[in-house]
Amino acid sequence: MCDQRFSKNVHSVIKRSKLDPFRYLHKVLLYTCIYLHMVIICLTFYQRFSRHVHSAIM
């Protein structure tokens, strides 16, 4: 009961504040995750591509 009230107060304070730090943090985390995934995909693709090139040359 007390926890719910406290969390509601926190949420209302966050909503009232112009710059929502949690939303900003969430966006930052989301973009970092997407960026990391893209980097990993690019690296794996590059490794496969380089292997294919090496096998073709050999």
C-alpha positions, 0 to 999 in steps of 0.5 A: 500500500505504502509502496504503491503510493510512493511510486505514484508520487514519484511518477507524478513528479517525473511527469511534472518535470519537463525533462524526464530523466528516466525516459531519456535514460531509456531512449539512450539505452535503447539506442545503445542497444540498437547501435551495439546490435548493428556493430555486432551484425556488421562484424559477423558479416565482415568476418564471413565475407573476409573468410569467403574472400580468403577461401576464394583467393586460396 
